[in-house]
Amino acid sequence: MENKKDADLFIWKITYSPVIAYFIAGMFAVLIMDYQKLFLSEALSFMHLLILK
C-alpha cells in the first residue's frame, strides 16, 4: 500500500508542476509582454494561418 501512495504522490507532483509553470508563463506573456500585440506582429504571422483554419 505504501508503494501506491508513493506512486500517486509522484504522479501528482509531475502533473501539477508543469500546469503551474505554464500558468505562470501564460500570465507573464499576457500581462508583461503584451502578448496580443506580439501575436499580431509580422514575426508571428505564420501562426495566424494555423488559428484561422
LOZAFI-111551 format. One line per 4 residues: number of its first residue (from 1); their letters; for each residue x, y, z of C-alpha. Coordinates in nm, 2 decimals, decimal comma. Layout:
NUM> A> X/Y/Z; ...
***
This chain:
1> MENK> 0,00/0,00/0,00; 0,29/0,24/0,07; 0,42/0,19/-0,29; 0,08/0,30/-0,43
5> KDAD> 0,08/0,61/-0,21; 0,44/0,70/-0,33; 0,34/0,64/-0,69; 0,03/0,86/-0,65
9> LFIW> 0,23/1,13/-0,50; 0,49/1,11/-0,77; 0,22/1,13/-1,04; 0,06/1,42/-0,87
13> KITY> 0,39/1,61/-0,85; 0,48/1,56/-1,21; 0,13/1,66/-1,32; 0,08/1,98/-1,12
17> SPVI> 0,43/2,12/-1,17; 0,40/2,19/-1,54; 0,05/2,32/-1,50; 0,16/2,58/-1,25
21> AYFI> 0,47/2,66/-1,46; 0,27/2,71/-1,78; 0,00/2,91/-1,60; 0,27/3,15/-1,46
25> AGMF> 0,44/3,17/-1,81; 0,10/3,25/-1,97; 0,02/3,52/-1,72; 0,36/3,67/-1,77
29> AVLI> 0,31/3,67/-2,15; -0,03/3,83/-2,13; 0,04/4,09/-1,86; 0,41/4,18/-1,91
33> MDYQ> 0,49/4,10/-2,27; 0,17/4,23/-2,42; 0,11/3,90/-2,60; -0,18/4,02/-2,82
37> KLFL> 0,04/4,29/-2,98; 0,33/4,04/-3,02; 0,09/3,78/-3,17; -0,03/4,03/-3,43
41> SEAL> 0,32/4,13/-3,53; 0,49/4,02/-3,85; 0,73/3,79/-3,67; 0,44/3,55/-3,57
45> SFMH> 0,24/3,59/-3,88; 0,28/3,22/-3,96; 0,06/3,14/-3,66; -0,23/3,33/-3,79
49> LLIL> -0,28/3,07/-4,07; -0,28/2,79/-3,81; -0,55/2,95/-3,60; -0,78/3,06/-3,88
53> K> -0,80/2,71/-4,03
***
